Amino acid sequence: MAKRRAKRSAEWAGRQARDPYVRRARATGFRSRAAFKLVQIDQKDRLVQAGDAVVDLGAAPGGWSQYVAARVGSQGIVVAVDRLEFPPITGVTRIIGDFTAADIALDVKAALGQRPANLVISDLAPNITGVSSIDQAGCALLARAAHDFALSVLTTQGTLVVKLFEGVEGQTVRQEVAHRFARCVVRKPDASRSGSREFYLVARGPRPLG
């Protein structure tokens, strides 16, 4: 067992050393390579504007929040939520807790200054088991939670970016999100790791109920 863990650790370290996005993250000061996924989606879909209000769900370690904070500028608002502690980020309000809990949801809305959000982003993923059906279901559960939260805070022209895994569960959530938003497209940024089954929905313009 110890040898197996050591082998996996060595493989991970080797992959990190070869990964160009890891090197770029270190060079630019991003806390994670994942920031470049959002950079690439933003370049295609123009997600973030100066002065926007943004909520980052499952924000730790903070790479996505770093990027949007720089984009919205001093007149914007970025609220980063995670159950895990992570270091402060300039221009970002951190909230440590579960966004599905009523008190944390109220804290997020208070941090927004009671203004609606222009953008909700979620790179949430479950703890990976290696069992595809379990991982798909876990990611779908998190995506649905992010979707429901986004509907409670977004403007009528607001945008949700949320991660899913390929498979039946992911496609089911895609259909659900497409039903509730005026426009919903799939993005697979180049910064996603080779072989990763993740993809992102970019959904804009929440539809009113009824």
Long-range contacts (C-beta under 8 A, 24 or more apart in sequence): 19-193, 21-191, 25-63, 29-66, 30-63, 30-66, 30-67, 31-61, 31-62, 31-63, 31-66, 32-61, 32-62, 32-63, 33-63, 33-191, 34-63, 34-64, 34-123, 34-191, 35-63, 35-64, 35-66, 35-67, 36-189, 36-191, 37-123, 37-189, 37-191, 37-192, 37-200, 38-63, 38-64, 38-67, 38-68, 38-121, 38-123, 38-161, 39-67, 39-191, 40-187, 40-189, 40-190, 40-191, 41-161, 41-187, 41-189, 41-200, 41-202, 42-67, 42-71, 44-187, 45-159, 45-185, 45-187, 45-202, 47-119, 47-121, 47-159, 47-161, 47-202, 48-72, 48-118, 48-119, 49-118, 50-75, 50-76, 51-75, 51-76, 52-76, 52-77, 52-118, 52-119, 53-77, 53-78, 53-79, 53-112, 53-113, 53-115, 53-116, 53-117, 53-118, 53-119, 54-78, 54-79, 54-117, 54-118, 54-119, 54-120, 54-121, 55-79, 55-81, 55-108, 55-112, 55-117, 55-119, 55-120, 55-121, 55-149, 55-150, 55-153, 56-80, 56-81, 56-121, 56-122, 57-81, 57-82, 57-99, 57-120, 57-121, 57-122, 57-124, 57-146, 57-149, 58-82, 58-122, 58-123, 58-124, 58-125, 58-142, 58-146, 59-86, 59-94, 60-84, 60-85, 60-86, 61-86, 61-87, 62-86, 62-87, 62-89, 62-92, 64-121, 64-123, 65-89, 65-92, 66-92, 68-119, 68-121, 77-111, 77-112, 77-113, 77-115, 79-108, 79-111, 79-112, 81-108, 99-145, 99-149, 100-145, 100-149, 105-149, 105-152, 108-153, 109-153, 112-153, 116-153, 116-154, 116-155, 116-158, 117-150, 117-153, 117-154, 117-155, 117-158, 118-154, 118-155, 118-157, 118-158, 118-159, 119-154, 119-158, 119-159, 119-160, 119-161, 120-146, 120-149, 120-150, 120-153, 120-154, 120-158, 120-159, 120-160, 120-161, 121-160, 121-161, 121-162, 122-146, 122-160, 122-161, 122-162, 122-163, 123-163, 124-162, 124-163, 125-163, 125-165, 125-198, 132-165, 132-167, 132-197, 133-167, 133-169, 135-165, 136-165, 136-166, 136-167, 136-168, 136-169, 136-170, 137-169, 139-163, 139-164, 139-165, 139-169, 139-170, 139-198, 140-164, 140-165, 140-169, 140-170, 140-172, 140-173, 143-173, 143-177, 143-201, 144-173, 144-176, 147-173, 147-176, 147-177, 147-180, 147-203, 150-206, 151-180, 151-206, 154-206, 156-205, 156-206, 157-204, 157-205, 158-204, 158-205, 158-206, 159-202, 159-203, 159-204, 160-201, 160-202, 160-203, 160-204, 160-206, 161-200, 161-201, 161-202, 161-203, 162-200, 162-201, 162-203, 163-198, 163-199, 163-200, 164-198, 164-199, 164-200, 164-201, 165-197, 165-198, 165-199, 166-197, 166-198, 166-199, 167-197, 170-199, 173-201, 174-201, 177-201, 177-203, 178-203, 179-207, 180-206, 180-207, 181-205, 181-206, 181-207, 182-206, 182-207
